[in-house]
Amino acid sequence: MSDWREIGRALRAGALALDAAPHDTEAIAADEALRAVAELDPIMLSGKDSAAALIELARGDAGMVLAAPGPALAGRVLAQLGDDEQRERLRAAVAGGRTWAYLAITEPDVGSDATRLRTELRRDTDGRYRLYGTKRYIGNGHRGTVGVVLARTGPSPLALRAVLLDTARARTRPLDMLGLRGAQISELEFDGVPVEERDLLGAHLSPLRRGMWSIAQVFTAVRVQVAALAVGTAFAIHDLVADHHPSSPTLDDAHANIRAAEALVLRAAAEADHDRESAAPAASLAKLTATGVALDVARTLPRLLGPAALVTHPLLEKWCRDVRAFEFMEGTSQIQRLHAAQGIVRGSVWHAT
C-alpha cells in the first residue's frame, strides 16, 4: 500500500503538464512515475489488490494513471479470451512500457450495449476476415499501437468476436475532452481492415464464452476499477482542501462518505475475486456509489476555500473536471441502478446490504 501511495504522490507532479499536453507521447514515455505504474501494472492484479492500488494511485492523479503505457483493459480481455500465443503477442508489444493498448467496445450510436454493436467482422469469399465500423470514446485509442476490438459476425446475440488488432491498420483521431485528458479518449474507424485467423480471440472456447459472457466478466472487473479511480480522486480533492481548511463538519462528513465508498469498492472487488459472474450487481453498486460520492465531494468541498478556489488551486480545478468523466465510464448511473436492482431482486447482492 505504501509503495502505491508513494507512486501516487509522484504522479501528481506531472498531472497539470499532462492535462495541458495529453498528446505529448515523448513526455509521457519519459515520466519515471508512469514507467513505475507500467511496470507494476495495477489493472492486471487480483480484483481487491487492483482496486486498492488504483485508489492510492488516483489519489495522486487518475489522469496520469490512465496515461500509463501497458496492456490496460486489453490485457484483461486477453486473460479471459486469449490463447498463449495471443497473450505473448500483447505482452511483447507493450513490454517495457514502449506503447499503449486499448479496448474498443463503445460505438457512436449504441454506446457500450454489446447486443446492439454495429461494427462488423465480415468473411470474404477467399476466407479472410475484414473489419468495418467505428468505435468512439476509446481510451488510448490514438496513441496505442495494439488493442482489442469487439465486433459482430452475424445477427445472433452470440455472434460477437473480439479481435487482437494492430492499430496501424485503422484510422484514429484523439477527441477533445474536458476531463481525464490523460486517457486520450479517441475514435477509431475500420474500413475493410484485414483480420487474420490468428487475430480472433476465443477460438478455443465455446461461442457463448468467447462472446458476450466473457465481455460481461471483463465489465464487472473494470467497473470496480473505475469505482476505485473515483474514490481516489475524491480522496485527492479532500486532501487538498483539508490542507488549506483543516477543520470543518462538511470536510468530516465528506471523509466519512469517501471511506464508506472505499469499503464498498473493496468489498465488491473481493466478491469479484471469488465469483465474477455473481459479483456483477455488486460491481455496479460500487461504481454507482463511488461516482456519486466523488461528484458530491467535487461540488461541495471547493466551496470551503472560497469563490476563487478553482483559480487559486489548478489541481483542484482539474480534479473537479476529471471526476465527471467517471459517470460515463463503463456504464452511466442509470445502467448501474438497473444492474444493482436486478441483483437485489435475485438476491445476488450481499444480504447485509
N, C-alpha and C positions, 0 to 999 in steps of 0.2 A: 504493500500500500504506500509506504513512504517513498519508494522509487517512482511510482506513478505520479505522486504528488509533486516530487521534485521536477520531473519532466514537464508536468503541467505548468509549473512556475516558469520554466524555461520557454515553453511555447508562448506564454503571454508576451514575452519580449518582442516577438515578431508579428504579433496579431494585427497591429494597425498597418504595418507595411504590407502585409498580405492583403488586407482589406482594400488598400489603395491600389495594389497592383496584383490582382489574383492570377493574371496570365503570365507572370514572370517565372517561368518554369526553372530557369537557371538559379534564381534566388531561392526558390523552394528546395531544389535539389541540394543546395549548399548549406541549408539550415541544419545545424547539428541536432537540435531538438526533434525536428521532423525525421531525421535519419534514425534517431533513437526509437521513435514511435514505429517507424517502418520495420526496424529490426525486431522489436518485441511483438509487433502485430497483434494488438489487443482484440481485434474483431474475431480472430480465429481461436481465442481462448474458449474454455468452457463458458456456459452462459453466465453463471454467477461471477466468475473471475473477470470475464469481459465487461460485464455491467459495472463492477466495482472499479476497474481500471478506467473505463470511459468517463465515469463520474469525476474521477480525480483529474483526468486529462482535460475534460471540458471545463473544469473549474479554472483551468489555465486559459483555454480558449477553444471552443468547439470548431470554429472555422479552420484553425490550424490542424486539429485532429483530422478533419475531413480532407485536408490538403496533403496528408502524408502519402507518399508513394507506397505501393504494395498491392496485394491481391484484393483487399477490401471485400465487398459483397460477392464479387465473382468467386473468391475463394470459398465462401460459404456454399455457393451453388455447386462448385466442383467437389467439395467434400461430400455433398449429398448425392450428386448425379454422375460425377466424372469417374473414368477408369484411371488406372495408374499412369498410363501414357499421357492422358489429358491433364491430370494434376501436375505431372512433371513439366509439361509444356508451359503451364501458367507459372509454376514456380520458377522455371528458368527465365521466363520473360521479365519477371519483376524482381529477381534476385538482386540483393544489394541496393534496393531502393532505386533501381535505374528507371522505372517507369510506373505508370498507374494502370489499374484495371477498373472496369466498371460493370455494372449490372443494368441492362436495358430492358425494362418491362413497360414503363409508363408511355402512353401514346396521347397525342393531342386531343382526340375526340372522346376517348373512353377511359382515360386515366389509367389506373392500375388494375382495373377489373379484367383479370386474366381470361374470363369466359367470353369477353367481347373484343379481344385483341384483333386488329386488322392486319398487322404485319404478317406476311405470308412466306412460307418456305415451299417453293414450287419445285417439282421434279421435271426436268426436261426430258425430251424423247431419248436423249443419249444416256439417261440415268443419273445425270448430275443435278444437284440442287442449286437453286438461286433464291436469294433473299430480296423481298420487296417490302417497303413500308417506311414509316417514320416513327422514331422514338424521341420523346421530349422530356425535359426535366431529369436528365441523367447525370448524376454526379461523376465528375472527371471524364465525361464522355469525349471532350475535345482533346485534352492532353493525354488521355490514356491511349496506349498502343495495342491493348488487347482487352477483350471483355466477353461477357456472356449476353446473348440476345435471346429473348423468348419470342417465338413465332408460332403461327398456326399452320398446320399441314392439311387441314380439312375442316368441315363444319362441326364435327363431333366435339363435345366438351373434353374428350380425351385426346383430341388431335392437337396437342401442344408439344413442341420440342424446344429445348434450349440448345443454343449453338455457341461454341467457342470460336470467337471471330477476331481476326486481325483488323484493327481499325483502319489501316491504310486503304482498305477496300471500300470504305464508306465515306460519305461527305459529312463533315461535322462542323458545328459552329457553337461557340460559347454564347450563353444568354445573359443579358444584363440583369443583375439581381440586386435587390435591396439589402438582403441579409445573407449570412453564411456564404459570402463571396469566395471563400477559400475552397469550397466544394466544386467550384467552376461548373455549375449546372449547365447542361449542353443539350443540343439537338443533334440527332444522327439520322441521316437518310440513306436508305439502301435501295438501289435501283438495279436489280439483277446481279447483286453481289454473289459471286460463286462460292459455294459451300461444299467442302469435301465430306465424304462419308465419315472420316475420322474426326470431323468437327462436331458431329452430332453427339450430344451428351445423353447418357442413359440407355445406350443400346443394349446393355447387359441387364436392364430392368424391364419389368412388365410395363405396358402402355400407361397404366394408372400411376405407377410410381415414378415414371420418368417425366410426367407432366404436372398437372395441377396439384397432386398430392405433395410432391416434393417441393414445389414452389411455395405451397402453404406452410410447410415446415420452415422454410427459409424466412418467410414473412414473420412467423412467430418469433424467431430469434432476433430479427432485425428490429421489430417493434420494441422489444425490450432494450435494444441498444440505443434507439432513438430516444426512448424514455430516459435512459441514463445520461445522454447528452443534454437533454432538457434540464434534468436535475443538476448536473454540473454547472450549467450556465446560470441557473437560479442561485446556486451557491456563490458563483463569481460575482453576480450583482450584489448579493447580500454582503459578501466580504468587503467589496469596495465601499459600499455605503456605510457599513459598520466602522470602517477605518476612519471615516470623517464624521460620523454621527453615532457614537458608540452606545448610547443608551436611549431606547425608545420601545414602548409596548408594541408598536407596529413592527419594528425590527424583530422583536422576540417572537411575535406571532408568525411572522414570515419564516423565521428559522425553524420553528416547530413544524410548520407545514412542509417545508423542504425536507426535513428529516423524516417526516411521515411518508412523503413521496419516495424518498430514497429507500426506506424499508420495504415499501410495496414493490418497487422495481427489483430489488434484490430477491424478494420472495418469489416474484414471477420468474426471475432468471433461474432460481433453484428449481422451480416447478418444471421449467423447460428442460433443464438438465435431466430431470427424472423421466419425463414423458412429454416430448414436444408437441405431440398431436393433441393431447388433452389440455395442454397449457395455453392454447391459442386465446381463449377468453381472458385468462389471467394476464397475458401479454397485452391485450387490448385495454384492459382495465388499468394496467400500469402506465401505458402510453397516454391514455386519456387523462389520468390523474396528474402525471408528471408535466404534461403540456399545459394543463390548466393552472397548476401551481406556478410554473415558470412565467406564464403570461401575467398572472396576478402579481407576482414579485416585480416584474418589469413595469407594471402600471403604477404600483404603489410606492415602492422604496425610493426611486429617484426624487420623489416629491420632498423627502426629508432633507435633501440637500439644497432645496430652493429652486426657483424658476429657471436658473441658468445651469442647472446640474448637467444637462446633456452637452452643453457647450464647454463647460469647465472640465468635464471628465470624458474625453473621447472614447475610452474603452467602455464606459457605461453606455454611451450613445450607441456604440457598435453592438454591444450585447442586447440592448433593447430592440435593435433591428433583427439581430440573429434569432432571438427567441421566437419570433413569429413564424419562422420557417418550419419549426418542428410540427406545427399544426398540419402542414401539408406533406410531411414525410411519412411514407408507409401507411397512408390512410388518414383521412380527416377525423375529427372528433365524432361526427355523426356515424361514421363507419365503425369506429371503436365502440360506441354505445350499442350499436346493433350486435356486434360480436359478443360484448360483455353480457348483454341481456340474454342472448341465446345460451350462453354458458350458464347463467344463473338458472334459467328455465330447465336446462338439462342437469343441473346440479354439478357441473364440472368446474365451477368457481368455488374456492375454498368455502367450506361450510361455516367457518367462523366469520366470513365477510358479511 
